[in-house]
Each structure stands twice: as C-alpha cells, then as structure tokens.
Amino acid sequence: MIPMLPSAASSDALRVSQDLIDRKKVSALGTSSRPPACYRPSRKAIARGVQNTAHPPWRPRVIASPDELLEYFVSYAVHIEQHPLQEDKVFFCRGKAVHANLRKSRPLTMAGFCVFLGITPQAWRCWRKKRRDLIDAVELIEDAIFAHKFEGAAAGIFKANIISRELGGIKQI
C-alpha cells in the first residue's frame, strides 16, 4: 500500500482541531484570556494617584454623565408618547361591524427605561447606590416616573388599581 500524503485541506483541519484541543486544555487549567472579574489598581497605581473607579478599563460605561442620562430619559419619554399601545376595537354601527384602532397611552416605567437603555434593573439599583455622579439624575428620573404614573391614574388615563399597586398604595392580601 502506498502511503498518502496529507493534502493542504486536511492539514488545515488538523491545525484547527489541534488549536481547539489546546484551548480546551487552557480552559481546563483555569487560565484564560478573560480579564479578571474585578478591577483593582496596583499599589504603584494608587501611589501615582489613580483612583479606583471600580469600573474596569476594558468595559466602557454605558452612561458617562448625568446630562447624558437625562437626555436618554427625555428620548425615552418622547418614544413612549410617539408609540402608544394600539387596541383593535370592534363597534357595531347600523348593523355593521366597524374596526377601529384606539391609541392607549403607555405609562413610563423603570423596567421600560432600563430596557430602553439596555441595562438590567440590577445595574440601575447599583447606579443609585454607588454612582455618586448620577444620584441627582437618578432621583429626578424616579420622581418623574412616579409623578407620571400617579397623575395618569388620578386622571383616569391608567387603571388606578394597577398603578397604585405598583406605587405601593395597595397591599395584597
């Protein structure tokens, strides 16, 4: 039998499979190319005056300043106004069924704003506790959302029982 020489395609496949095996060995040993979970500057960095921002340099902040956060909130409120919920309602008029699309106002919510920003509610709570630069903007946004829900429920735009439960007015039995 004549031994076959490996072709270029098969040698590429061997290289790729060997690379995958090497990666699995590295991940099994616990060493990986991922950065550490928590960023802590070295003693030399602290001596040079580098502040520990508790934010790793390889992941940029979603919100850099309070003004940027407030701009995002205003754009969220405009988005909510421009995109109300649509309800398909059927009316009977003179024996005929008539379809109508009713526009229903949407309340501003913290969960909706977090989705709009692309963050988790846990990140929002972390901002409220730890980001001293955003404290005023966070409180202003939470107060604006509370006022929007409360005034909408008082005016009859939103269902009062749902809004009052969310605002903490009704305790469930």
C-alpha positions in Angstrom: 0.0 0.0 0.0 1.3 3.4 -0.9 1.1 5.9 1.9 -0.9 9.0 1.1 0.5 12.4 1.7 -1.8 14.8 3.6 -3.4 17.4 1.4 -3.4 21.1 2.3 -7.1 21.0 3.4 -6.6 18.1 5.7 -3.5 19.7 7.3 -5.6 22.9 7.9 -8.2 20.7 9.5 -5.6 19.1 11.7 -4.3 22.5 12.8 -7.8 23.8 13.6 -8.6 20.7 15.7 -5.2 20.9 17.5 -5.9 24.6 18.2 -9.3 23.7 19.7 -7.7 21.0 21.9 -5.1 23.4 23.1 -7.9 25.9 24.0 -9.7 23.3 26.0 -6.6 22.4 27.9 -6.0 26.0 28.8 -9.6 26.5 29.9 -9.5 23.3 31.9 -6.4 24.5 33.7 -8.3 27.7 34.7 -6.2 30.1 32.7 -8.0 32.0 30.0 -7.6 35.2 28.1 -10.6 36.8 30.0 -9.8 39.8 32.2 -10.3 39.4 36.0 -13.8 39.8 37.4 -12.9 42.9 39.5 -10.6 45.7 38.6 -8.2 46.7 41.3 -5.3 49.1 40.6 -1.9 48.1 41.8 -0.1 49.7 44.8 2.0 51.7 42.3 -1.1 53.0 40.5 -2.6 54.1 43.9 0.7 55.8 44.8 0.6 57.7 41.5 -2.9 58.9 42.4 -5.0 56.7 40.2 -8.5 56.5 41.7 -10.2 53.1 41.9 -13.3 53.7 40.0 -14.4 50.1 40.4 -15.0 50.1 36.7 -12.7 48.0 34.5 -11.0 49.9 31.7 -11.9 47.3 29.1 -15.6 47.9 29.5 -16.7 51.5 28.9 -19.5 52.9 30.9 -23.0 52.9 29.4 -23.7 56.4 30.8 -20.8 58.8 31.3 -22.5 61.8 32.8 -25.8 62.8 34.5 -26.7 65.0 31.5 -26.4 62.0 29.2 -28.7 60.0 31.4 -31.3 62.8 31.4 -31.1 63.1 27.6 -31.8 59.3 27.4 -34.7 59.7 29.7 -36.2 62.5 27.6 -35.8 60.5 24.5 -37.5 57.5 26.3 -40.4 59.7 27.3 -40.7 61.0 23.7 -40.6 57.4 22.4 -43.4 56.4 24.8 -45.5 59.3 23.6 -44.9 58.7 19.9 -45.5 54.9 20.1 -48.7 54.4 22.2 -50.3 51.0 22.5 -52.8 50.1 19.8 -56.1 48.4 20.7 -58.2 46.9 17.9 -61.9 47.6 18.9 -64.9 46.3 17.1 -68.0 48.6 17.1 -71.4 47.8 15.7 -73.0 50.8 13.9 -76.3 50.4 12.0 -75.9 46.6 11.9 -72.3 46.6 10.5 -69.2 45.8 12.4 -66.6 48.6 12.3 -63.0 48.1 13.3 -61.2 50.9 14.9 -57.6 51.2 16.3 -57.7 53.0 19.6 -54.5 54.6 20.8 -53.8 53.9 24.5 -51.2 55.9 26.5 -48.4 54.0 27.9 -47.1 54.7 31.4 -43.4 55.4 32.0 -41.8 52.6 33.9 -38.4 51.9 35.4 -38.4 48.5 33.7 -39.2 50.1 30.3 -36.5 52.7 30.8 -33.9 50.0 31.7 -34.8 48.1 28.6 -34.5 51.3 26.6 -31.0 51.9 28.0 -30.0 48.3 27.5 -29.2 47.7 31.2 -30.7 45.4 33.8 -32.7 46.7 36.8 -29.8 45.4 39.0 -27.5 47.8 37.2 -30.0 50.7 37.8 -30.0 49.9 41.5 -26.2 49.7 41.5 -26.1 53.2 39.9 -28.5 54.5 42.6 -26.2 53.2 45.4 -22.7 53.6 44.0 -22.6 56.2 41.2 -22.3 59.4 43.2 -22.2 61.4 39.9 -25.6 60.1 38.9 -27.5 60.4 42.2 -29.4 63.6 41.3 -30.3 62.4 37.8 -31.5 59.0 39.1 -33.7 60.6 41.8 -35.1 63.1 39.3 -36.0 60.3 36.8 -37.6 58.1 39.5 -39.6 61.1 40.7 -40.7 61.9 37.2 -41.8 58.3 36.6 -43.7 58.3 39.9 -45.5 61.6 39.1 -46.4 60.4 35.5 -48.0 57.2 36.9 -49.7 58.9 39.8 -51.2 61.8 37.6 -52.2 59.3 34.9 -54.0 57.2 37.4 -55.7 60.2 39.0 -56.9 61.5 35.6 -58.2 58.0 34.7 -55.7 57.5 31.8 -54.2 54.4 33.5 -56.0 51.9 35.6 -55.8 53.2 39.2 -55.7 49.8 40.9 -52.7 48.6 38.8 -50.8 51.9 39.2 -51.5 52.2 42.9 -50.3 48.6 43.5 -47.1 49.4 41.6 -46.6 52.7 43.5 -47.0 50.8 46.8 -50.5 52.1 47.8 -52.3 48.7 47.9 -51.2 45.7 49.9 -52.3 42.4 48.5 -53.9 40.0 51.0 
